[in-house]
Amino acid sequence: MSTASSPDARFQIEVLKLLLQVASGDEGVSREEIDHIMATARGMSVPLPDLEQLAKCLQNGTPLPAPNLGILKANPTAVIDAAHDLIASDGHIHPSEIEMLRQLRELLGVAA
């Protein structure tokens, strides 16, 4: 999927994929979550082709690509912070989001 070649760009794309997974994990993706994800993507300078491909998955209801945990483990604190910020962005923290964050910490080897 990725057109990015630098390690930082690949990491940022994987964070974005993870955020989309987190956002779609509860009752659907809220407008606030979409806005937060788009702002995050712009701030990270995610290449437009990658962003468009992910947006198509959301629009068409097709499965989102799984994030590469190996790449995300390079900076697990940044990943957890990004996921936490997204979860809080819509003002509603759902039990499924809390559980997803717990699982993510476990997968990335981050102590609670």
C-alpha positions in Angstrom: 0.0 0.0 0.0 2.6 2.5 1.0 4.3 4.9 -1.4 6.4 6.2 1.5 10.0 5.2 1.6 11.5 6.8 4.8 11.2 5.0 8.1 9.4 8.0 9.6 6.8 8.0 6.8 6.2 4.3 7.1 5.7 4.7 10.8 3.2 7.5 10.3 1.2 5.5 7.8 1.0 2.6 10.2 -0.1 4.9 13.0 -2.8 6.2 10.8 -4.0 2.7 9.9 -4.1 1.9 13.6 -6.1 5.1 14.3 -8.6 4.1 11.7 -8.9 0.6 13.3 -9.5 2.2 16.7 -12.1 4.7 15.4 -14.0 1.9 13.6 -13.9 -0.3 16.7 -16.9 1.2 18.5 -20.3 2.1 17.1 -18.9 3.6 14.0 -16.6 6.5 13.1 -17.8 9.8 14.4 -17.3 13.1 12.6 -15.0 14.2 15.4 -12.9 11.1 15.0 -12.7 11.6 11.2 -11.6 15.2 11.8 -9.0 14.2 14.3 -7.6 11.5 12.0 -7.4 13.9 9.1 -5.7 16.5 11.2 -3.3 13.9 12.4 -2.6 12.7 8.9 -2.0 16.3 7.7 0.3 17.0 10.7 2.3 13.8 9.9 2.5 14.7 6.2 1.1 11.3 5.2 1.4 10.9 1.4 -1.9 11.7 -0.4 -2.1 8.3 -2.2 -1.9 6.4 1.1 -4.5 8.7 2.7 -6.9 8.3 -0.3 -6.6 4.5 -0.2 -7.5 4.4 3.5 -10.4 6.9 3.0 -11.7 4.6 0.2 -11.8 1.7 2.6 -14.0 3.8 5.0 -16.3 5.1 2.2 -16.8 1.7 0.6 -17.1 -0.3 3.8 -14.2 -2.5 2.8 -11.8 -4.0 5.5 -9.1 -1.6 6.6 -5.6 -2.8 6.2 -4.0 -4.0 9.4 -1.3 -1.9 10.9 2.2 -3.4 11.0 2.9 -3.9 14.7 6.6 -4.5 14.0 6.9 -0.9 12.7 4.7 0.5 15.5 6.9 -1.1 18.1 9.6 1.4 17.1 7.9 4.1 19.2 5.1 2.5 21.2 4.6 5.5 23.4 3.8 7.7 20.4 1.3 5.1 19.2 -0.5 4.8 22.6 -0.6 8.6 22.8 -2.1 8.9 19.3 -4.7 6.2 20.1 -5.6 7.8 23.4 -6.0 11.3 21.8 -8.3 9.8 19.2 -10.4 8.0 21.7 -10.9 11.2 23.7 -11.5 13.3 20.6 -15.2 12.6 20.3 -15.9 13.2 24.0 -17.3 9.7 24.3 -15.1 6.9 25.7 -16.7 3.5 25.0 -15.8 0.3 26.8 -14.7 -1.2 23.6 -12.2 1.6 23.1 -10.8 1.2 26.6 -10.4 -2.5 25.9 -8.8 -1.8 22.5 -6.3 0.5 24.2 -5.5 -2.1 26.8 -4.9 -4.7 24.1 -2.8 -2.3 22.1 -0.6 -1.6 25.2 -0.2 -5.4 25.6 0.7 -5.9 21.9 3.2 -3.1 22.0 4.7 -4.2 25.3 3.8 -1.0 27.1 3.0 -1.2 30.8 -0.3 0.3 31.9 
